[in-house]
Amino acid sequence: MLYCAQGTRLGSSDPKGCFNIGLPSGKSLFQLQAERILCVQKLAAQSSESPSNTMPIHWYIMTSPFTDAATRKFFETRRYFGLDVDQVTFFQQGTLPCVSADGRFIMETPYRVAKAPDGNGGVYAALKSKKLMEDMAARGVKYVDCYGVDNALVRVADPTFLGYFIDKGVSAAAKVVRKAYPQENVGVFVQRGRGGPLSVVEYSEMDAAMTTEINQSTGRLRYCWSNICLHMFTLDFLNQVANSLEKDSVYHLAEKKIPSIHGYTTGLKLEQFIFDAFTYSPSTALFEVMREEEFAPVKNANGATYDTPDSAKLMLLRLHSRWVVAAGGFLTHSVPLYMTGVEVSPLSSYAGENLEAICRGRTFHAPSEISF
């Protein structure tokens, strides 16, 4: 299940998934993710004793009223990137009024209150109101993999993560990476009270002392497990969360520039976060992954100091270059290799597997795409 947003901070009015981060192939984030789904389906069929009976992975994509039409059109004009039309479901999240610092509604026009999407945590209310959890049950879905669209390295429907999740027998799980430095703008997992549930504290809600606190027994940051919005839930737990969040009405405040009748004004958006679910989980497992293999966020326009299309592109090219070399291939390059690399099509390999026949003994010039 995917939740997506506008590419406003990237300087684009299009949905963020439509964004081309500058790869040799020119593929958008949506296309990369669709092709990873196709690859997992192929790997599942190859490992099955009855390939014809393997089920397609259903892709639920949450949009907002501001991105829905453009997202649907993007998929339609690109023929769903090779996926079957009936294995993709679009649904809209809700909106909430925007307010000023003194609690007054901000007016978008003299007759309409300014509203904004209710955060990625709005997915639970949307799933419930659209009866999509019943749809999942009818399709035989037991486990739901949730992620944000802006991660260029996301392993959609990761079979290793799913296997870990099932083996642990938990209600919820999250992939985590170690914080790169104390002030990194990421939420972290914490345990509330002795024996209490794992939950996430967003970086904007952490004070400086908490951000830099050291665990004396390890010498590392006490709160070091970054939440990178790669989550997995059982369908039964999703139903529970949707009911609990509706009852509790937990919201977070985010200060944003809001369009109003007086031009853009600073105001407050009310949001729910997808990680609010963990507070309700009777059992949660964390699964550490390598940042350079699975987390390349695209949040800011090129020119910013971090999380840009260029930084995500370079992380992907470097990772895929390592795959090619490990498979016996060679690289040539006309610019320093640390500034470039090769791109392996998701249709050729999901996580570096099955590349020997393509790469062994061959030389590839960077930057380029390898696709067979």
N, C-alpha and C positions, 0 to 999 in steps of 0.2 A: 504494500500500500504506500502510495506516494503522496506527500503534501507539498504543494508548490506555491510560490509567491511571485509578485511582480519583480522585475529587474530594475527597480527605481535607482538603487544605489550603484548599479552598473551603468547608469546613464541611458537605460533603455525602457521604453514603455511596454515592451512585450513581456509575456510571462517568462520567468527566469529559465524554465526548461527549454525555451526556444533559443537560448543564447549559444552562440558559437564561440568557444574560448580560444580559437586560433590553431586548432590541431591541423596537421597536414591534410587530413581527410575532410576538414570543414564540418564535421558532424556536430550537431547540437547535443546538449545534455540529455534531452529526451531520446535522441537516437542512440546514444551510447547505452542508455539504460534499457531501451527496448531490445537492442541486440544482445545484451547480456542475458536478458530473459530468454531469448531464442536459443542462446548457447547452452544455458542450464537445461532447457527442455531437451535439447539434442543429447547432452551428456546423460540425462536421466533415461532417455530412451535406449541409449547404447548400453547402459548398465542393467537394464531391465530384461527379465526373461520373456516378457511379453511387450515388446516395444510399441505395438499398435494400441496397447491398452493404457499407456502412460497419459496422464491428464495434463492439459495445458495449464500453465501458471496464469491465474487471473490477476489482472492489474487494476487496482482501484486507485483513481487519481483524484485527489481533492483539489478543487479550484476555489476561487472566490468570485463574487459577482463582477469583479474587475478583470479577471483573467479567463473566465470560463469560455466565452465565445472564441477568443483568440486561440486558446489551447485546443479546443475541438477542431477548429479550422486547420491548425497546424498539423494535427494528426491526419485529418481527412485528405489534405492536399499531398501528404507524403505516404499515403496508403498504409498508415499505421506502422510504418517501418518494417513491414513483413509479418506483423502479428495479425491474427484473425480479429476482425472488428468486434466480434462478440466476446472476446476475452479481455476487453478494456471497458471499464465503467468509470465515467466521470460523475462527480457529485460536488455540490457547492457547500462550502462552510458558511456559517452565519456571520452577521455583522453586529456591532455594538456601537452605541452613541459615543462620540468623543466629547470630552469635557475640559474646561479650563482648570487652572490650578485652584481656583476658588469654588470648583464644583458646578459651574454653570455649563449648560449644553452649548457647544460651539455650533453656530448655524452656517451651513454650507451655502444656502440661499435664504432669503427672508422667510421662506415657507418650508424649509427642509433642514433637519438636523444632520450635521456631518457624522458619517459613520465610517467605521474601519473594520476589516476582517477580525474575527474574534480569536486570532492566534492559532498556531498549529494544534493546540489542544482542543480547538473547536471540532476536531475530527470526530471526537466521541459523540457529541450531540448530533453532528451531521449524520454519522452512521446510524444512530438511533432513529432520527426523524425520517430518514430516507429508507428505513427498514432494510439496510444493507447487511446487517448482521444475520437477518433471516435469509437474505440472498446468499451469503457466504455458507451458511449451514446447508442450504439446499444444494449447493455445489460440492458439498463434502469437505469444505475447508475446516481445518482444525487449528492451524497455526497461521499467524499473520505477521509478516515482516514489514516493519514501518521505517521509512527513511525520508529525509528531505532532499528535494530536487537538486540542491546546489552543491552536492558533493561529487566531483568529477571522477572519483575513484570508487564510488559505492559499489559493493558486490551485491547486486540485487538478488534476493532469494538465495543467499549463500548457503550451500548444502552443508558446509562445515559448521556454521553457526546453528543451523537447524538441528543437526545431529547432536551438538553440545546441549542445546536447549531441551531436546527430547530426553537425552540421557540424564540430565539433572532433574527432570520432572518438576520444573518450576512453573509458575504462572506468568512470569515476566523475565526478560533478560535484556541486557544492553551490551553492546560493544563499547569498549573504553580504550583510550590512549592515555599515557602519562602526560601531565601538563608540561608544556615546553619550558615555561618560566612562570614565576608566581603571579604576574599580572596578566597572564593570557586571558582573553575574554571568552572563557568557556565556563559553563556550569560544571559542578563537581558532585559526585555521589557522596553522601554522608549517611551516617546511621544516627537516627534521632533517639537518644536514650539507650541504655543498656538493653540489648535484645530487641530494640525497636526496628521498624521497617527501614530499608534503604530508601532514600529519596534524593532529589537533586536540588541543590541550591544554585540559582542562577548567579552569574558573575556580578550582575548589577545589584544583587542583594547581599553580597559578601563585603564585610568591612576589611580594612587593610590588615588587621591582626590575624583574621581568619585566613586571608589569602596567603600570608607568609609564614604561618605557623609550621614548625618543624616537628616531626615525630622523632622523639629522642632515641627510640630503640633502633630506628632505621637510618636516621640522618637525612631523610627525604621529607618533602612536603607532607604534612598530615592529610591534607585534602588534595590528593594528586590524581584521582581517577576522573578524567574529563568525560563528560557526556557529549558524544558527537552525533546524537540523534540517529543512532542505528539500533532499533529496538525490535524485540519480538515478543508477542503475546499469544496466549491461547485464546481461542474465540470465546470460551466461557468467561474468561477474565475480562475481555473487552465488554461483554454485556454487563458485567458487574461494575466496571469503571464508568460506563455511560450513565448508569443509574445513580451511582455515588456522586459523581461530579455535578449532575443535574440537581441533586438534593443539597449538596454543600455549597454550590455556586462559588468556587474558588477562582479569584481573578488576580492578575498581576497588573501593575501600572507600568506603562512605557511612555516616556516623554518623546513626542514626535512633532514634526511640523505638519500642521493640519490645514488643508485648504478651507477657507471660510469666506464670508461675504466681505471681509476686510483684507483679503489676501492671505498668504500663508501665516499662520499664527502658531505659537508654541502651545501645545495642549497635551492631554493625557489620553492614551488609548487603553481600554480594558482588554486584557488578553488572558486566555488560558493556554498553558503550555502542555505539550504532549507528555512531558515527563511528570506532570502532576499525577499520572496514573500510578507511579511506583509506590506512592504512599499507601495505596489500597492493596498492594500485592502481599499475600501471605508468604510468598517465597520468590526471591529475585536472585538471579545469577549474573555476575559480571564476566565478560569475556574480553581479555586484553588482546588488542591487535596492534600491528605496527603502523604508526602514523603514515610513514612513507609508502605504505602499500594500500591503505584504505581510507585515507582522510585528506582530501584536497578541496577545501571549501572555496566557493566562488561567491563572495559577498560584496566586495568593493571594486570600483573601477580601476583599471590599470593606472599606475601612478601612485596609488596608495602603498603603504608599507607592508601590507600582509593581505592574504586571502583574496587575491586578484585573479582574473582569468589567466594572466601570464604565469603566475606562481602555480596555479593548478595545472596548466598545460605542461609546464616544465616537470612537475612531479610525475605526471602520467608518462611523459616521454622517457624520463629517467628509469621509471619502473619497467616499462616495456623494453627498454634497451638492456636492462639486466636479464629479462626473460630471454631475449634473443641470444645474448652471450652464453647464458647457462645452457641453452639448447644447441650450442656449438656454432653459432653464427658469428660474423665479424662486422664491425662498423667502420665506415669512413665518414669524414665530416669536413666541411669547409669552414666551420666556425668552431670555437672551443666546445668540446663535447659536453661540458657542464652547462652549456647554454642551449643545448638541443638534444635530440635523440630520435628514436623511431617510435611509431605508433603501431601497435598490433590490433587489428580489428577484433572486436568482441566476437564476431562470427567465426574467427579462427581459434581463439583461445579465451577462456574465461578468467583464469588466474595463472597463466604461464604454462599450462599443460599442453601436451600434444603438439609441440612446436619443432621437435627434432627433425621430422621429415621435411619441414618447410625451411628450417634455418641451418642445419648442420652443413658446414663447409661453404656456406654462401656468404657473400659480403653485401651489406646494405648501406646505402648512403643516407646519412641523416641531414635534414629531417625528411622523412617519408613515411608512408603507411604500408604496412605489410598485411595483405589481405588475400586469402586463398579460399 
